């Protein structure tokens, strides 16, 4: 039985929506799981959920990045029971800062920057956003900025790891029928060129 081009396009659209919902669900799960992991210092997280936000950015665009990031923070905080707590405010400020820098870098330098570069900028933005909110609402002492170099170093490492993971995930997903059209227009070539 053969299907028409319209039916194939509709099937691809449904598959893409299912993948986006899956990205959101996995991001919430990773966000929640990461809270259970031991941390070397307060506020340090690897940022595993950002892998899915970054993947959504490259497969769907800027709106999907914001959707995955904001829903992950809200639902994850609701599940953890810390919605509107200081921890939530830190997470939300970091997530918004990261999404803003990732969006800007993707839109402004897309041909010149790949997932690893976008991820590093997002991780740096996340740390800066968290420190700013911590300084404004929690610690309110200028000595908190002495932690900035450690945050930036940790962000650089976690951004590289998340970016590489997202790059490999993108490479695998572009072989799936849901993203066949993206593969045909050369998204994979752009990813490899910017590694």
Backbone as a printed PyTorch tensor [residue, N CA C, xyz], in Angstrom:
tensor([[[ 0.8370, -1.1700,  0.0000],
         [ 0.0000,  0.0000,  0.0000],
         [ 0.8840,  1.2350,  0.0000]],

        [[ 0.6690,  2.1080, -0.9470],
         [ 1.4650,  3.3280, -1.0310],
         [ 0.7030,  4.4750, -0.3960]],

        [[ 1.4450,  5.3930,  0.1710],
         [ 0.8170,  6.5600,  0.7850],
         [ 1.1610,  7.7950, -0.0300]],

        [[ 0.2970,  8.7540,  0.0420],
         [ 0.5070,  9.9770, -0.7260],
         [ 1.5660, 10.8410, -0.0560]],

        [[ 2.0050, 11.8370, -0.7820],
         [ 3.0000, 12.7680, -0.2460],
         [ 2.4220, 13.5150,  0.9460]],

        [[ 1.1350, 13.8630,  0.8770],
         [ 0.4870, 14.5750,  1.9850],
         [ 0.4440, 13.7070,  3.2430]],

        [[ 0.1610, 12.4120,  3.0630],
         [ 0.1370, 11.5130,  4.2140],
         [ 1.5320, 11.3500,  4.8120]],

        [[ 2.5430, 11.2860,  3.9780],
         [ 3.9180, 11.1760,  4.4720],
         [ 4.3220, 12.4420,  5.2250]],

        [[ 3.9230, 13.6040,  4.7010],
         [ 4.2370, 14.8560,  5.3830],
         [ 3.5210, 14.9340,  6.7290]],

        [[ 2.2840, 14.4800,  6.7810],
         [ 1.5140, 14.4700,  8.0350],
         [ 2.1460, 13.5130,  9.0450]],

        [[ 2.5810, 12.3580,  8.5870],
         [ 3.2410, 11.3910,  9.4550],
         [ 4.5450, 11.9690, 10.0110]],

        [[ 5.3040, 12.6410,  9.1630],
         [ 6.5520, 13.2620,  9.6170],
         [ 6.2720, 14.3190, 10.6710]],

        [[ 5.2150, 15.1230, 10.4700],
         [ 4.8520, 16.1560, 11.4330],
         [ 4.4620, 15.5460, 12.7800]],

        [[ 3.6870, 14.4750, 12.7440],
         [ 3.2880, 13.7940, 13.9810],
         [ 4.5100, 13.2250, 14.6890]],

        [[ 5.4010, 12.6150, 13.9340],
         [ 6.6290, 12.0590, 14.5370],
         [ 7.4600, 13.1550, 15.1890]],

        [[ 7.5640, 14.2890, 14.5290],
         [ 8.3550, 15.3930, 15.0850],
         [ 7.7340, 15.9080, 16.3850]],

        [[ 6.4100, 15.9780, 16.4330],
         [ 5.7260, 16.4190, 17.6640],
         [ 5.9510, 15.4170, 18.7930]],

        [[ 5.9080, 14.1400, 18.4600],
         [ 6.1460, 13.1040, 19.4730],
         [ 7.5720, 13.2220, 20.0180]],

        [[ 8.5320, 13.4430, 19.1330],
         [ 9.9140, 13.5960, 19.5920],
         [10.0680, 14.8230, 20.4940]],

        [[ 9.4130, 15.9240, 20.1540],
         [ 9.5130, 17.1200, 20.9910],
         [ 8.9240, 16.8520, 22.3790]],

        [[ 7.7810, 16.1680, 22.4360],
         [ 7.1950, 15.8000, 23.7300],
         [ 8.1320, 14.8770, 24.5050]],

        [[ 8.7760, 13.9700, 23.7990],
         [ 9.7420, 13.0720, 24.4310],
         [10.9380, 13.8510, 24.9720]],

        [[11.4220, 14.8310, 24.2160],
         [12.5240, 15.6650, 24.6980],
         [12.1450, 16.3650, 25.9990]],

        [[10.9260, 16.9030, 26.0580],
         [10.4770, 17.6010, 27.2660],
         [10.4070, 16.6330, 28.4390]],

        [[ 9.8040, 15.4610, 28.2200],
         [ 9.6790, 14.4730, 29.2950],
         [11.0490, 14.0050, 29.7860]],

        [[11.9610, 13.7330, 28.8610],
         [13.3080, 13.3000, 29.2540],
         [14.0640, 14.4140, 29.9700]],

        [[13.8810, 15.6590, 29.5250],
         [14.5420, 16.7910, 30.1870],
         [14.0510, 16.9390, 31.6220]],

        [[12.7430, 16.7770, 31.8410],
         [12.1990, 16.8310, 33.2050],
         [12.7890, 15.6940, 34.0430]],

        [[12.8410, 14.5020, 33.4690],
         [13.4090, 13.3560, 34.1930],
         [14.8750, 13.5620, 34.5460]],

        [[15.6560, 14.0560, 33.6020],
         [17.0760, 14.3050, 33.8720],
         [17.2690, 15.4250, 34.8780]],

        [[16.4530, 16.4530, 34.7910],
         [16.5150, 17.5620, 35.7510],
         [16.2580, 17.0450, 37.1670]],

        [[15.2600, 16.1920, 37.3010],
         [14.9080, 15.6290, 38.5990],
         [15.9820, 14.6630, 39.0930]],

        [[16.4870, 13.8300, 38.2030],
         [17.5310, 12.8660, 38.5580],
         [18.8130, 13.5690, 39.0040]],

        [[19.1470, 14.6540, 38.3220],
         [20.4010, 15.3450, 38.6160],
         [20.4360, 15.9480, 40.0130]],

        [[19.2710, 16.2850, 40.5500],
         [19.2030, 16.8120, 41.9120],
         [19.6410, 15.7570, 42.9270]],

        [[19.4250, 14.4950, 42.5860],
         [19.7790, 13.4070, 43.4980],
         [21.2660, 13.0820, 43.5050]],

        [[21.9890, 13.5540, 42.4840],
         [23.4250, 13.2770, 42.4070],
         [24.1950, 14.1540, 43.3940]],

        [[25.2930, 13.6340, 43.9560],
         [26.1010, 14.4630, 44.8640],
         [26.7770, 15.6020, 44.0990]],

        [[26.8700, 16.7550, 44.7420],
         [27.4800, 17.9350, 44.1280],
         [28.7690, 18.3010, 44.8490]],

        [[29.7900, 18.7310, 44.0850],
         [31.0150, 19.1780, 44.7370],
         [30.8060, 20.4730, 45.5100]],

        [[29.9700, 21.3580, 44.9970],
         [29.6540, 22.6350, 45.6400],
         [28.1890, 22.9540, 45.3820]],

        [[27.5990, 23.8420, 46.1980],
         [26.1990, 24.1920, 45.9500],
         [26.0230, 24.7910, 44.5540]],

        [[24.8900, 24.5300, 43.9690],
         [24.4680, 25.0590, 42.6740],
         [25.1850, 24.4140, 41.4990]],

        [[26.1770, 23.5690, 41.7020],
         [26.8470, 22.9230, 40.5740],
         [26.0140, 21.7430, 40.0980]],

        [[25.6830, 21.7590, 38.8330],
         [24.9930, 20.6520, 38.1770],
         [25.6670, 20.4380, 36.8270]],

        [[25.6720, 19.2180, 36.3760],
         [26.2940, 18.9080, 35.0910],
         [25.4920, 19.5170, 33.9480]],

        [[24.1840, 19.5240, 34.0700],
         [23.3390, 20.0910, 33.0290],
         [22.9300, 19.0810, 31.9730]],

        [[22.6300, 17.8660, 32.4030],
         [22.2610, 16.8110, 31.4630],
         [21.0120, 17.1680, 30.6590]],

        [[20.0680, 17.8510, 31.2790],
         [18.8280, 18.2020, 30.5810],
         [19.0820, 19.1970, 29.4540]],

        [[20.1780, 19.9360, 29.5420],
         [20.4890, 20.8890, 28.4790],
         [20.8510, 20.1950, 27.1640]],

        [[21.2290, 18.9390, 27.2380],
         [21.4900, 18.1680, 26.0180],
         [20.2240, 18.1190, 25.1670]],

        [[19.0980, 17.9080, 25.8270],
         [17.8280, 17.8140, 25.1040],
         [17.3590, 19.1880, 24.6190]],

        [[17.5950, 20.2270, 25.4010],
         [17.2300, 21.5760, 24.9590],
         [18.0580, 21.9760, 23.7400]],

        [[19.3260, 21.6500, 23.7630],
         [20.2090, 21.9630, 22.6400],
         [19.8240, 21.1660, 21.3970]],

        [[19.4800, 19.9120, 21.5820],
         [19.0280, 19.0810, 20.4650],
         [17.7420, 19.6470, 19.8760]],

        [[16.8220, 20.0700, 20.7410],
         [15.5690, 20.6740, 20.2650],
         [15.8500, 21.9590, 19.4830]],

        [[16.8270, 22.7250, 19.9210],
         [17.1870, 23.9520, 19.2040],
         [17.5970, 23.6510, 17.7720]],

        [[18.4400, 22.6530, 17.6030],
         [18.9420, 22.3400, 16.2610],
         [17.9200, 21.6030, 15.3890]],

        [[16.9870, 20.8980, 16.0010],
         [16.0000, 20.1710, 15.2050],
         [14.7200, 20.9580, 14.9510]],

        [[14.3730, 21.8690, 15.8750],
         [13.0930, 22.5700, 15.7800],
         [13.2210, 24.0900, 15.7250]],

        [[14.2500, 24.6350, 16.3420],
         [14.4030, 26.0800, 16.3560],
         [14.3660, 26.6540, 17.7580]],

        [[14.3950, 27.9730, 17.8180],
         [14.5230, 28.6990, 19.0840],
         [13.3140, 28.4770, 20.0020]],

        [[12.1170, 28.4580, 19.4410],
         [10.9190, 28.2600, 20.2730],
         [10.9790, 26.9360, 21.0330]],

        [[11.4520, 25.8960, 20.3880],
         [11.5470, 24.5860, 21.0380],
         [12.5720, 24.6110, 22.1710]],

        [[13.6700, 25.3240, 21.9750],
         [14.6650, 25.4680, 23.0440],
         [14.0210, 26.0730, 24.2850]],

        [[13.2760, 27.1670, 24.0980],
         [12.6190, 27.8300, 25.2290],
         [11.5550, 26.9360, 25.8530]],

        [[10.8050, 26.2310, 25.0210],
         [ 9.7580, 25.3490, 25.5310],
         [10.3560, 24.2450, 26.4000]],

        [[11.3770, 23.5710, 25.8990],
         [12.0070, 22.4920, 26.6670],
         [12.6220, 23.0400, 27.9560]],

        [[13.2900, 24.1710, 27.8780],
         [13.9700, 24.7380, 29.0570],
         [12.9880, 25.1750, 30.1410]],

        [[11.9680, 25.9350, 29.7650],
         [11.0360, 26.4760, 30.7610],
         [10.1570, 25.3720, 31.3590]],

        [[ 9.6370, 24.4860, 30.5140],
         [ 8.7910, 23.3940, 31.0300],
         [ 9.6110, 22.4780, 31.9270]],

        [[10.8460, 22.2100, 31.5420],
         [11.7170, 21.3590, 32.3740],
         [11.8820, 21.9510, 33.7630]],

        [[12.1400, 23.2420, 33.8390],
         [12.3660, 23.8830, 35.1380],
         [11.0820, 23.9050, 35.9660]],

        [[ 9.9690, 24.2880, 35.3410],
         [ 8.7060, 24.3820, 36.0770],
         [ 8.2220, 23.0180, 36.5550]],

        [[ 8.1480, 22.0460, 35.6580],
         [ 7.6360, 20.7240, 36.0360],
         [ 8.6250, 20.0120, 36.9660]],

        [[ 9.9270, 20.1260, 36.6830],
         [10.9210, 19.5100, 37.5610],
         [10.8590, 20.0650, 38.9740]],

        [[10.7140, 21.3690, 39.1000],
         [10.6100, 21.9850, 40.4310],
         [ 9.3150, 21.5970, 41.1220]],

        [[ 8.2510, 21.4670, 40.3550],
         [ 6.9770, 21.0340, 40.9230],
         [ 7.0940, 19.6010, 41.4540]],

        [[ 7.7400, 18.7230, 40.6840],
         [ 7.9270, 17.3350, 41.1280],
         [ 8.8150, 17.2430, 42.3590]],

        [[ 9.8130, 18.1080, 42.4380],
         [10.7350, 18.0910, 43.5690],
         [10.1830, 18.8180, 44.7910]],

        [[ 9.0900, 19.5370, 44.6160],
         [ 8.4710, 20.2460, 45.7340],
         [ 9.1680, 21.5440, 46.0950]],

        [[ 9.9160, 22.1220, 45.1610],
         [10.6030, 23.3740, 45.4870],
         [10.2190, 24.5170, 44.5420]],

        [[ 8.9920, 24.4500, 44.0210],
         [ 8.5130, 25.5100, 43.1370],
         [ 8.4580, 26.8260, 43.9090]],

        [[ 9.0500, 27.8640, 43.3560],
         [ 9.1380, 29.2200, 43.9130],
         [10.0180, 29.3160, 45.1620]],

        [[10.8480, 28.3210, 45.3930],
         [11.8300, 28.3790, 46.4760],
         [13.0900, 29.0710, 45.9480]],

        [[14.0590, 29.3640, 46.8090],
         [15.3190, 29.9490, 46.3150],
         [16.0150, 29.0550, 45.2730]],

        [[15.9510, 27.7310, 45.4580],
         [16.5330, 26.8210, 44.4780],
         [15.8590, 26.9260, 43.1240]],

        [[14.5380, 27.0860, 43.1440],
         [13.8060, 27.2700, 41.8930],
         [14.2240, 28.5730, 41.2240]],

        [[14.3380, 29.6450, 42.0030],
         [14.7210, 30.9360, 41.4290],
         [16.1100, 30.8720, 40.7980]],

        [[17.0240, 30.1600, 41.4460],
         [18.3610, 29.9930, 40.8810],
         [18.3030, 29.2070, 39.5740]],

        [[17.5330, 28.1260, 39.5920],
         [17.4010, 27.2990, 38.3970],
         [16.7280, 28.0690, 37.2670]],

        [[15.6900, 28.8150, 37.5920],
         [14.9570, 29.5630, 36.5790],
         [15.8240, 30.6650, 35.9720]],

        [[16.5360, 31.4060, 36.8270],
         [17.4080, 32.4670, 36.3180],
         [18.5210, 31.8970, 35.4540]],

        [[19.1100, 30.7920, 35.8910],
         [20.1510, 30.1550, 35.0970],
         [19.6110, 29.6280, 33.7780]],

        [[18.4310, 29.0150, 33.8130],
         [17.8290, 28.4760, 32.5980],
         [17.4680, 29.5560, 31.5920]],

        [[16.9250, 30.6610, 32.0860],
         [16.5690, 31.7710, 31.1840],
         [17.8290, 32.3940, 30.5940]],

        [[18.8490, 32.5920, 31.4110],
         [20.1130, 33.1590, 30.9060],
         [20.7480, 32.2380, 29.8670]],

        [[20.7330, 30.9410, 30.1530],
         [21.3090, 29.9730, 29.2140],
         [20.5280, 29.9660, 27.9060]],

        [[19.2000, 29.9170, 27.9980],
         [18.3750, 29.8870, 26.7900],
         [18.5520, 31.1660, 25.9720]],

        [[18.6960, 32.2900, 26.6490],
         [18.8920, 33.5560, 25.9420],
         [20.2120, 33.5560, 25.1670]],

        [[21.2980, 33.1550, 25.8260],
         [22.5940, 33.1230, 25.1410],
         [22.6290, 32.0680, 24.0340]],

        [[22.0140, 30.9260, 24.2740],
         [21.9810, 29.8860, 23.2470],
         [21.1690, 30.3500, 22.0350]],

        [[20.0410, 30.9940, 22.2960],
         [19.2100, 31.5040, 21.2010],
         [19.9470, 32.5420, 20.3810]],

        [[20.5640, 33.4940, 21.0720],
         [21.2850, 34.5630, 20.3680],
         [22.4510, 34.0220, 19.5550]],

        [[23.2270, 33.1320, 20.1540],
         [24.3830, 32.5940, 19.4280],
         [23.9350, 31.7550, 18.2360]],

        [[22.8600, 31.0050, 18.3930],
         [22.3420, 30.1890, 17.2950],
         [21.8360, 31.0750, 16.1540]],

        [[21.1080, 32.1260, 16.5000],
         [20.5430, 33.0030, 15.4630],
         [21.6070, 33.8760, 14.7890]],

        [[22.5610, 34.3520, 15.5600],
         [23.5540, 35.2790, 15.0100],
         [24.7050, 34.5830, 14.2930]],

        [[25.1370, 33.4310, 14.8140],
         [26.3530, 32.8020, 14.2790],
         [26.1280, 31.3780, 13.8090]],

        [[24.9070, 31.0260, 13.4310],
         [24.5750, 29.6330, 13.0930],
         [25.5620, 28.9750, 12.1390]],

        [[25.9550, 29.5820, 11.0470],
         [26.8910, 28.8470, 10.1800],
         [28.2800, 28.6910, 10.7980]],

        [[28.6060, 29.5420, 11.7680],
         [29.9730, 29.5470, 12.3050],
         [30.1110, 28.8330, 13.6450]],

        [[28.9960, 28.5230, 14.2940],
         [29.0700, 27.9160, 15.6270],
         [28.2210, 26.6500, 15.6430]],

        [[28.7570, 25.6150, 16.2410],
         [28.0550, 24.3320, 16.3090],
         [27.4760, 24.0890, 17.6850]],

        [[26.9510, 22.8950, 17.9170],
         [26.3310, 22.5760, 19.1990],
         [27.2640, 22.7250, 20.4000]],

        [[28.5390, 22.4280, 20.2290],
         [29.4660, 22.5390, 21.3660],
         [29.6400, 24.0090, 21.7630]],

        [[29.8220, 24.8850, 20.7920],
         [29.9700, 26.3130, 21.0860],
         [28.7210, 26.8970, 21.7100]],

        [[27.5670, 26.5420, 21.1610],
         [26.2960, 27.0350, 21.7080],
         [26.1070, 26.5200, 23.1300]],

        [[26.4690, 25.2670, 23.3600],
         [26.3420, 24.6740, 24.6890],
         [27.2470, 25.3610, 25.7100]],

        [[28.4740, 25.6520, 25.3130],
         [29.4000, 26.3270, 26.2300],
         [28.8660, 27.7090, 26.5950]],

        [[28.3840, 28.4540, 25.6100],
         [27.8140, 29.7740, 25.9020],
         [26.5980, 29.6520, 26.8190]],

        [[25.7610, 28.6450, 26.5870],
         [24.6150, 28.4300, 27.4560],
         [25.0210, 28.0870, 28.8750]],

        [[26.0340, 27.2580, 29.0180],
         [26.5110, 26.8850, 30.3600],
         [27.0980, 28.0930, 31.0870]],

        [[27.8430, 28.9120, 30.3690],
         [28.3910, 30.1230, 30.9820],
         [27.2680, 31.0720, 31.4010]],

        [[26.2590, 31.2170, 30.5420],
         [25.1090, 32.0570, 30.8760],
         [24.3400, 31.5310, 32.0730]],

        [[24.2290, 30.2100, 32.1590],
         [23.5310, 29.5930, 33.2880],
         [24.2190, 29.9370, 34.6020]],

        [[25.5330, 29.8090, 34.6230],
         [26.2800, 30.1230, 35.8490],
         [26.1800, 31.6000, 36.2100]],

        [[26.3060, 32.4540, 35.2130],
         [26.2130, 33.9000, 35.4750],
         [24.8220, 34.2740, 35.9890]],

        [[23.7850, 33.6940, 35.4070],
         [22.4170, 33.9720, 35.8630],
         [22.1800, 33.5100, 37.2830]],

        [[22.6960, 32.3370, 37.6120],
         [22.5450, 31.8280, 38.9730],
         [23.2730, 32.7050, 39.9890]],

        [[24.5080, 33.0800, 39.6620],
         [25.2600, 33.9220, 40.5940],
         [24.6010, 35.2800, 40.7830]],

        [[24.0590, 35.8350, 39.7150],
         [23.3870, 37.1270, 39.8170],
         [22.1770, 37.0430, 40.7430]],

        [[21.3500, 36.0300, 40.5880],
         [20.1840, 35.8680, 41.4620],
         [20.6110, 35.5570, 42.8930]],

        [[21.6420, 34.7350, 43.0540],
         [22.1500, 34.4370, 44.4030],
         [22.6360, 35.7160, 45.0820]],

        [[23.3060, 36.5550, 44.3240],
         [23.8040, 37.8210, 44.8730],
         [22.6550, 38.7740, 45.2020]],

        [[21.6480, 38.8300, 44.3530],
         [20.5300, 39.7490, 44.5710],
         [19.5840, 39.2890, 45.6790]],

        [[19.3540, 37.9770, 45.8010],
         [18.3020, 37.4980, 46.6980],
         [18.7700, 36.6870, 47.9000]],

        [[19.9080, 36.0290, 47.8050],
         [20.2700, 35.0860, 48.8620],
         [21.4580, 35.5720, 49.6870]],

        [[22.6030, 35.7810, 49.0510],
         [23.8270, 36.1040, 49.7800],
         [23.9670, 37.6130, 50.0070]],

        [[23.7040, 38.4040, 49.0190],
         [23.7600, 39.8700, 49.0680],
         [25.0890, 40.3890, 49.6230]],

        [[26.1540, 39.7680, 49.1820],
         [27.4990, 40.2280, 49.5450],
         [28.3780, 40.0770, 48.3160]],

        [[29.2220, 41.0430, 48.0830],
         [30.0330, 41.0450, 46.8560],
         [31.0460, 39.9030, 46.8020]],

        [[31.3350, 39.2690, 47.9340],
         [32.3170, 38.1780, 47.9350],
         [31.8220, 36.9600, 47.1520]],

        [[30.5240, 36.9020, 46.8670],
         [30.0070, 35.7750, 46.0890],
         [30.6310, 35.7400, 44.7030]],

        [[31.0280, 36.8970, 44.1930],
         [31.6180, 36.9580, 42.8560],
         [33.0050, 36.3170, 42.8070]],

        [[33.5700, 36.0100, 43.9760],
         [34.8540, 35.2980, 44.0010],
         [34.6800, 33.8570, 43.5130]],

        [[33.4440, 33.3710, 43.5240],
         [33.1720, 32.0120, 43.0390],
         [33.0490, 31.9620, 41.5210]],

        [[32.9540, 33.1200, 40.8820],
         [32.7220, 33.1680, 39.4380],
         [33.7550, 32.3870, 38.6230]],

        [[35.0640, 32.5090, 38.9060],
         [36.0210, 31.7230, 38.0980],
         [35.7930, 30.2100, 38.1900]],

        [[35.4430, 29.7130, 39.3750],
         [35.1820, 28.2830, 39.5330],
         [33.9210, 27.8760, 38.7680]],

        [[32.9000, 28.7230, 38.8510],
         [31.6640, 28.4630, 38.1140],
         [31.9290, 28.4370, 36.6150]],

        [[32.7140, 29.3930, 36.1370],
         [32.9800, 29.4690, 34.7020],
         [33.8010, 28.2760, 34.2160]],

        [[34.7710, 27.8440, 35.0080],
         [35.5650, 26.6750, 34.6420],
         [34.6930, 25.4210, 34.5880]],

        [[33.8750, 25.2400, 35.6100],
         [32.9750, 24.0870, 35.6330],
         [31.9830, 24.1700, 34.4700]],

        [[31.5150, 25.3720, 34.1620],
         [30.5740, 25.5660, 33.0520],
         [31.2190, 25.2410, 31.7190]],

        [[32.4600, 25.6120, 31.5720],
         [33.1780, 25.3190, 30.3360],
         [33.2540, 23.8060, 30.1100]],

        [[33.6100, 23.0810, 31.1570],
         [33.7230, 21.6190, 31.0520],
         [32.3590, 20.9860, 30.7990]],

        [[31.3610, 21.3710, 31.5860],
         [30.0360, 20.7650, 31.4070],
         [29.4160, 21.1780, 30.0790]],

        [[29.6960, 22.3920, 29.6070],
         [29.1950, 22.8280, 28.3100],
         [29.7840, 22.0220, 27.1680]],

        [[31.0640, 21.7180, 27.2570],
         [31.7030, 20.8960, 26.2210],
         [31.1140, 19.4870, 26.2190]],

        [[30.9580, 18.9030, 27.4080],
         [30.4040, 17.5480, 27.5060],
         [28.9690, 17.5120, 26.9660]],

        [[28.1470, 18.4690, 27.3810],
         [26.7520, 18.5150, 26.9110],
         [26.6820, 18.7630, 25.4100]],

        [[27.5300, 19.6350, 24.9060],
         [27.5430, 19.9310, 23.4800],
         [27.9400, 18.7300, 22.6430]],

        [[28.9400, 17.9930, 23.0930],
         [29.3540, 16.7780, 22.3710],
         [28.2520, 15.7260, 22.3980]],

        [[27.6040, 15.5770, 23.5680],
         [26.5090, 14.6070, 23.6660],
         [25.3570, 15.0020, 22.7450]],

        [[25.0280, 16.2820, 22.7020],
         [23.9520, 16.7570, 21.8240],
         [24.3300, 16.5670, 20.3590]],

        [[25.5850, 16.7880, 20.0160],
         [26.0430, 16.6180, 18.6410],
         [25.8780, 15.1600, 18.1900]],

        [[26.2520, 14.2260, 19.0460],
         [26.1020, 12.8070, 18.7090],
         [24.6260, 12.4000, 18.6680]],

        [[23.8230, 12.9510, 19.5660],
         [22.3950, 12.6710, 19.5510],
         [21.7510, 13.2140, 18.2690]],

        [[22.1500, 14.4090, 17.8700],
         [21.6410, 14.9910, 16.6170],
         [22.0150, 14.1260, 15.4190]],

        [[23.2360, 13.6700, 15.4160],
         [23.7040, 12.8180, 14.3170],
         [22.8580, 11.5510, 14.2080]],

        [[22.5140, 10.9660, 15.3470],
         [21.6900,  9.7560, 15.3380],
         [20.2450, 10.0660, 14.9520]],

        [[19.6990, 11.1610, 15.4590],
         [18.3040, 11.4870, 15.1850],
         [18.0640, 11.8950, 13.7370]],

        [[19.0520, 12.4810, 13.1040],
         [18.8720, 12.9020, 11.7160],
         [18.7350, 11.7220, 10.7630]],

        [[19.0110, 10.5140, 11.2470],
         [18.8040,  9.3070, 10.4400],
         [17.3770,  8.7740, 10.5680]],

        [[16.6250,  9.3130, 11.5170],
         [15.2520,  8.8670, 11.7390],
         [14.3230,  9.5050, 10.6980]],

        [[13.2900,  8.7730, 10.2690],
         [12.3630,  9.3200,  9.2620],
         [11.6990, 10.6430,  9.6590]],

        [[11.5560, 10.8980, 10.9460],
         [10.9170, 12.1510, 11.3760],
         [11.7440, 13.3700, 10.9790]],

        [[13.0420, 13.1910, 10.8470],
         [13.9260, 14.3120, 10.5440],
         [14.6140, 14.1420,  9.1960]],

        [[14.0150, 13.3350,  8.3550],
         [14.5930, 13.0300,  7.0480],
         [14.7950, 14.2840,  6.1990]],

        [[13.8260, 15.1800,  6.2410],
         [13.9270, 16.3940,  5.4390],
         [15.0960, 17.2770,  5.9100]],

        [[15.3260, 17.3500,  7.2280],
         [16.4620, 18.1190,  7.7330],
         [17.7760, 17.5210,  7.2460]],

        [[17.8090, 16.2020,  7.2160],
         [19.0090, 15.5180,  6.7420],
         [19.2680, 15.8520,  5.2750]],

        [[18.1960, 15.9260,  4.5000],
         [18.3330, 16.2120,  3.0740],
         [18.7950, 17.6320,  2.8000]],

        [[18.4110, 18.5780,  3.6550],
         [18.8020, 19.9710,  3.3950],
         [20.1750, 20.3050,  3.9530]],

        [[20.8380, 19.3390,  4.5480],
         [22.2360, 19.5400,  4.9040],
         [22.5340, 19.9450,  6.3250]],

        [[21.6330, 19.6930,  7.2680],
         [21.9290, 20.0180,  8.6580],
         [23.1160, 19.2140,  9.1500]],

        [[23.2570, 17.9540,  8.7110],
         [24.3720, 17.1250,  9.1720],
         [25.7010, 17.6980,  8.7150]],

        [[25.7750, 18.1750,  7.4840],
         [27.0240, 18.7740,  7.0100],
         [27.4040, 19.9900,  7.8270]],

        [[26.3940, 20.7710,  8.2060],
         [26.6470, 21.9600,  9.0160],
         [27.1590, 21.5650, 10.3950]],

        [[26.6120, 20.4970, 10.9770],
         [27.0680, 20.0590, 12.2900],
         [28.5140, 19.6130, 12.2500]],

        [[28.8790, 18.8190, 11.2500],
         [30.2560, 18.3240, 11.1850],
         [31.2470, 19.4450, 10.8760]],

        [[30.8270, 20.4160, 10.1060],
         [31.7210, 21.5130,  9.7710],
         [32.0440, 22.3430, 11.0170]],

        [[31.1320, 22.4030, 11.9690],
         [31.3090, 23.2580, 13.1320],
         [31.7950, 22.5240, 14.3670]],

        [[32.2150, 21.3210, 14.2470],
         [32.7130, 20.5770, 15.4080],
         [34.0060, 21.1390, 15.9160]]])
